[in-house]
Amino acid sequence: MSHGGNRDIDDGLLGRMARQCRLTRREFLALIDCQLSQEAYEDLLVQRGEIESR
């Protein structure tokens, strides 16, 4: 994720990033591994009432 080297992100930071995106840790990992599409991500946020549908 970082362009500064091959460092892993610790679980605490990973959890904070997931919360900021309004995702569970598992969902966030799927998002960064490109297993969760933008459309699926937006659908989750709509279902959870985080954003309004278009």
C-alpha positions as CSV (number, residue, x, y, z in Angstrom):
1,M,0.0,0.0,0.0
2,S,2.9,2.3,0.7
3,H,5.2,3.4,-2.1
4,G,8.0,3.9,0.5
5,G,9.0,0.3,0.8
6,N,7.9,-3.2,1.6
7,R,6.5,-2.6,5.1
8,D,3.4,-4.4,6.4
9,I,0.6,-2.3,8.0
10,D,-0.1,-3.4,11.5
11,D,-3.5,-4.6,12.6
12,G,-4.4,-1.4,14.5
13,L,-3.8,0.8,11.5
14,L,-5.6,-1.6,9.2
15,G,-8.6,-1.6,11.6
16,R,-8.7,2.2,11.6
17,M,-8.5,2.4,7.8
18,A,-11.4,-0.1,7.6
19,R,-13.5,1.9,10.0
20,Q,-12.8,5.1,8.1
21,C,-14.1,3.4,5.0
22,R,-17.1,2.1,7.0
23,L,-16.2,-1.5,6.4
24,T,-15.3,-4.5,8.5
25,R,-11.7,-5.6,8.5
26,R,-12.7,-8.6,6.2
27,E,-14.5,-6.3,3.8
28,F,-11.7,-3.8,3.7
29,L,-9.2,-6.6,2.9
30,A,-11.4,-7.7,0.1
31,L,-11.5,-4.1,-1.2
32,I,-7.8,-3.6,-1.2
33,D,-7.3,-7.1,-2.8
34,C,-9.7,-6.0,-5.6
35,Q,-12.2,-8.7,-4.6
36,L,-14.8,-6.1,-3.7
37,S,-15.7,-3.8,-6.6
38,Q,-16.5,-0.1,-6.3
39,E,-20.1,-0.8,-7.1
40,A,-20.3,-3.5,-4.4
41,Y,-18.6,-1.2,-1.9
42,E,-21.1,1.6,-2.7
43,D,-24.0,-0.9,-2.4
44,L,-22.8,-1.8,1.1
45,L,-22.7,1.8,2.1
46,V,-26.2,2.4,0.8
47,Q,-27.5,-0.7,2.6
48,R,-26.0,0.6,5.8
49,G,-27.4,4.1,5.4
50,E,-23.9,5.6,5.1
51,I,-24.6,7.2,1.7
52,E,-27.8,7.7,-0.4
53,S,-28.3,5.8,-3.5
54,R,-27.9,7.6,-6.8
